[in-house]
Amino acid sequence: MDLRPAQPVPEYAGLVDEEGDLDRPLRVDPWFAPGLRLEDGRLEVDGHDWPGRAVKPKPPMLEQFARLGAPGRDRDQAVLTYARKWGLLNLCQHYLPLDHAEVQVPISFAVTGADRVNFVPPEQCQSLWVLGGEPVSTWLYWSRQAAAILAVVSRLRDGKWARAEDWSTLGEEGPWAAGAPERLRLHAQQWTRTLAEGYEIDESADAAEVARREVERGVARGAIETWLRLAGAAFELRWPSRGSPRVGFQVNGLFGALGLQLLQAAAGSPGFATCAGCAAVIALHRGRGRPTRYCVDCQARRIPQRLADQRRQRKKSESASASQSQAPTVGGALRARCRVGASRRRR
């Protein structure tokens, strides 16, 4: 069963690459996709196929995941087919990534930037597949969040306001929020209504538009950052037995890989690199010629040109020094001629 549409999903059209893929190349360690079966709305591990196949991310992993909750299909079967191909989300009884430990979580993905509506779920984490399986309903929740994040980012990058229905989706309480304090839940609900219904900013028209865009970008950014934080995504040093060490990403299986794909799709980038001017991490962009290795700030300060001038001056100085060391001096030439003349007289 192929979940991939014949054409790019319209609401994500601004995020696809030149090949029409929403997913980007991603180098992370593989994870395992065990055999699964569907029982009472839950994905249960089939012990006859353990630990299963090794899986690496590739298109259309993110695109398929974002479409799991789309109408007009058997969602239970769609989730089962996807999980058999890409593996489990590895959730705990809080319906969060396993081993999220003491990480604070938001009531919803619409309020990720506000610390006052975060809390730490009680109880030590236990794996859901050990407790009876991962609920399809929880998979559909995470799928809706991914789809809404992509839709919001796509519209903001296209210079449009995000849709009310996408803010409402991001404002859905997480399945873990049932144990949160009521005051936090009420605050999160009010903020979601503000996003979905529009809000007034006491500024001039231009200033209000700038402020609103900043707010919406901040919510979208916070949603992706929270996904990665919950997944425990981090840089790591990869040092093969042969060759030089490299910097890579550490993720917690499928959930973390989906978060990195969200990050790359939002940045419109095939990957990341370190700025050659200030060592900041930057998103690479495809285009004519080689991707730039400098961040926007360094480009504005003309750091690439300055470094290029320094390299040219250094090469010019080295070339001049080499020429001087190889060219004979006047005294050296006279001594050489005297030695030749003396040798001839002796003969």
N, C-alpha and C positions, 0 to 999 in steps of 0.2 A: 504493500500500500504506500504510494508516494504522496506525501503531504505537500509537496512543493507545487506552487501555482505555476501555470504556463508563463505568466508575465509577472514582473515585480509587483508587490503589493502597492497600490497607488499611494497610500498614506506614508509609505516609507521610500517613495521613489527618489527623494532627495538624498538618501543615505546610501544607496547602492553604489558599487564601484563600476569601473569601466566594463566589466563583464556582466553586470546586472546582478551581482551577488551582494546580499546584505552582510554576509559573513566575510571576515578578513582572514588572511593567513595568521595562524596562531601557534607558536611553539611552546608547548607545555608538556609536562610528563603525561603519558597515557594513563587512563584509569580503566577499571573493569566494568563491563556490562553483563551482569549475571542473567541466567534464565529466569523469566518472570511469568506469573499467571495472574489473572484477575479474579478476585474473590470478594464478593460483597462490597464492591466499590473501592477495593484496595489493591495495590500492586504488591504481591507476595513473591518472595524469592523461591525459585524452584531449586531445591537442594541437589537435584540430579545434574544441574549445570552450574557448578560453582568452582572457581570464581567467575567463569564466563570468558568473554572475549576482551582483549585489550582494545581500547577505543582512543582515537585521536580526533581532535576537532577538525571539521572541514565543512564547507557549504553543503547543504543549507541548514546546519544545526540550529542557529539562532532563528532563522526565518521560520522553520517548522515549529519551533517551540512557541514563538509568538502567535502562531495560528491554531494552537491546540484548542482554544476556546471559541474559535470562529463558529457561527451558526451554520446549520444545514449539514451536520455530520454527527456520527456516533462518537461522542467525545470520549467515552470510556475506552472504546476500541482505538481511537486515535492516540490517547495517552499511552495505552499498552504497547502499541506499535512503535511509538517514539522511544519509550523507555527500553524496549528490547533492543533497539538499535544503538541508543546513546547512553544507556545506564540510568541508575537511580539518582535522585537529587541528594540522597544521604541526609535526610532530615531527622531531627529529634522530636520528642513528644511536644515541643513547643511549636513544631512546624517550621523551624528554622534550621539552617545548616548545622549538622552535628558538630559538637565541640565549639559552639559559639561562646561558651564559658561565661565570663562576666561582662561581655560586651553589651553596652546599652542599646536597646532597640527602640525605634519610634512606634507610635500607635499606628501610623500609616506612612506610606511613601510620599504623601503630600506634605508632611511636616518634618522631613529629615533634617532641616536646617535649624530647628528649634530645640535646644537642649532641654528646655523645661517640659517637653512632652515625651521625653525618653525615659525608659525604665529598664530594669534588669529582671527578666522572667525568673520566677522562683524554681527551685529544684534543680538537681544535677541532671545533665542531659543523658538521655537514653535513646538508642537508635530505634526509629520507627519500624524498620524492617525486622528487627528482633521482637518488637512489641506487637507485631501483627500486620505490618505493611504500611506503605505510604498511600494516603487517601487520594483518589483521583481529584476530589474537590480541592485539595491543597495544591496539586499540580496545576489545576485550572486557575487558581488564585495567582500563582507565580507567573503563569503564562499571560494573564491579563495585565499584570504589572509590567512585564517586559514589553508587551504590545503598546501599552499606554506611554511608557518612557520613550519608545522609538517614535511614536506618533507626535508627542510633544516636541521632541528634539528636531524632528524633520520639519515641522511647521515653524519653529523658532529660527532654524537655519535658513528657512525660505522667506524670512521677514514677516511671517504671519503670527497672529495670536493663536495659542493652543486652544483646542476645543473644550467646551464645558464637560462633555462626556469623558474626555481623557483625564481631566482633573478629578472628576467624580470617581473614576476607576482608581487613580492613585490615592484617593481619599478613603478607599475601602479599609476598614480596620483589618489589620493582620490577624490571622487565626490565633496568634499568641496573645492578642490584646485583651482577651476576656478577663484576665487577672489583673489588669492595669487599674490604677486609681481612677475613680469616676471623673474627677476634675480634669485629669489629663485627656480622657476620652472626649469630654465636652469641648475642651479647647481645640482638639484636633478636628472635631466635626465642624466647629465654627470657622476654622481656617479653610477647610475644604469648601464650604459654602461660599466663602469670600472669593476663592479662586474660580469656582465654577460659575458664579453669578456676576462676576466683575466687581471691582472695588474702586472707590474714589480716593484720589490722592490730591491733597490740597496744594497743588503747584500749577504752573502754567501748563498749557497743552503739551508743549515740547518736553518740558521737564517731567510731566506725568507719564508720557509715553516711555521716556528713558527709564524712569523708576519702575514702571510696570514690567518692562523687558528684563530689567535686572532681577526683579522678584521671580519671574517665571524661569529665567535661566538658572537662578539659584536653586529653585525647587528641582528642576531637571538634573542639575549637577549633583545636588544632594542625594537624589534617588539612586543615581549610578554609584556614587561614592559609598552609600550605605550598603548597596548590594555587594560591592567588592569587600567592604569591611566585614560584613557578615560571613563572606566566603573565606576570609583570612588571606586574601590575595596580597602578595608581597614580592619585592625583588629578591632574587637569589643569585649567588655566584655559581655559574656552571663551569667546571674545570675538567675537561675531558682528559683521558690518559695521554692523548697526543694533541698538541695544539695549545693555543693560548686560552686563558679564562675568558668567559663571556658572562654578561648579565642577562638573566632570563626572569620569567615570572613563575611564582609558586602559587598554585591554586588547589582548591579542594574539589577535584573531580569536575563533574558536569556543571554544578552550580557556579563554581568559580570561573570556569571557561565561558559560560554564558555571560557572566559579568564583564569579563574582558572583551567579549565580542560587543556588548553594549557600549563599552568605553570606546572601542575603535570605530564602531559605526557612528557614534555621536561626534567623534573627532574627524570623521571622513578620512581615516588614515589607514594605510596598510601595515603600520607598525610604529615603533617608538625608537628614539635614539637620544643620545646626550648632546646638548648644544656644545659646539666646539668653542664657543666664546665664553660661556658662563657655567657650563656643566649642568644646566637645567634639563629636565626630561622634556622632550618635545615630540609632537606627533608628526610623522613624516607624511607627505602628500605627493600623490602621483601627478605627473605633468610632463611637459617637455624637458628633456635633459635630466640630470641627476637631481634627486631630492635635496633641498637645502638642509644643511646641518646646523643652522643657526636659528635661534628663537626670534620672535618678533622684536623684542626689546634690543637685542644685539644688532639686528638688521637696521633698526631705526638709528642706532648709535654708530652705524657704519663700521662695526667691528670686523666683518668679513673683509672689507676693503683695507682696513688698517693692518690686519694680519697678513693679507696678500702682499701689501707694500713691504712689510717687515721681511717676509720670505724672499721677495725679490732683492731687497737690499743685502740680506745675508748671503744669498747666492752670488750677487755681484761682488761682495767683499771677498768671499771664498775664492771666486774665480780670479780676482786680481792678486790675491796672496799666492795662489798656485802659479800664476804666470811669473810673478817676481822670483819665486823660489827656483823656477826652471830656467829663467833667462840668465846668461853669464854676465858677470860684472865686467867693467873696463879693466880693472886690475887683474881679474882672473883671466881675461882674454890675453893681456900682455904677458902674464906669466906662462900661459900655455904656449904662446909663440916663442918665448925665450927657450922653453924646454925643448921645443921642436928644433930650433936652430942649433942648440948645443948638441943635441943628438946627431944632427947632420954633420957638425964639425968633427965629432969623435970618429964618425965613419970615414 
